[in-house]
Amino acid sequence: MKKKYKNKNKLTKHHIVPTSRGGKTIENICYVPGKSHENYHTLFGNMKPNEIIGYLVNDFWNGQEDWINKYQNRY
């Protein structure tokens, strides 16, 4: 991904659901530091929040429900 955020600490507008996937409302916007925004898209691309959760549970953690159940309430 091209590094488009020059000031990594400056807040940038982030669409929770990508606008290309229907997230065109004002309620869909949050502000995050440029570096975090860049990292988010590096990790998750154009995924919706529910797709990210599914990816983490099913692929990243490889279905390790015991680990998820043990630690889910700690954070």
N, C-alpha and C positions, 0 to 999 in steps of 0.2 A: 504494500500500500504506500502510495506517495505521502510523504510527511507534509501535510498541508497546514499544520498549526505551528506558526513561528514562535509564539509565546506559549510555552507549555503550561503555564500557570493561569493564563487568561481563561475565563469561563466561556465556553462555547455552547451553542444551541444543539441539543441532541434530541432527535425524535425517537421516542421509546418504540413505537411501531414505525418502521421506515415509511416515509411518504410514498415511496414507490409501491408499497404494499397496503395502502389504505390509511395510513396515519397522518391525515392532513388537518387534524383539529388542534386548537390551541392547548387543549388539555393533554395532548400527546407530547408536549415539549418539556424538557428539563434542561438544566444547565450544569455542565461538568467541566473540569479543567481540561485544557487541550490535550495534555498527555494521556489522561484517563480516556478521553474520547477516542484518541488514536488507538490506544491499547484495546479498547472495547471492540472496535471494528476489525482490528487485527485478529482477535480471538474469535469473534462471532459473526463477522461479515455483516450480512443483511438479514439476520435471523430475527424473528419476533421473540418476545420474552418467553412464551410457552415453548417455543422450539429450542431455546437455549436450555431451559430446564430439562426437557426431554433428552437433549444431547448430553448434558452433564450426567444425568441418572443412567441413561442406557449405554452411552458410548464412553464418555470420559471416565466415569467410575465403574464402568463395565458391569452394571447391575449389582453392585456390592451393597445390597440392602442393609446388611448388618452394620456396616460402617455408617451408612446414611442414618439409620435409626439411632445409633449410639451417639452421634455428634450433631444431629439436626437441631437440638434444642440448646446447644451451647452458644450459638452465635446469633 
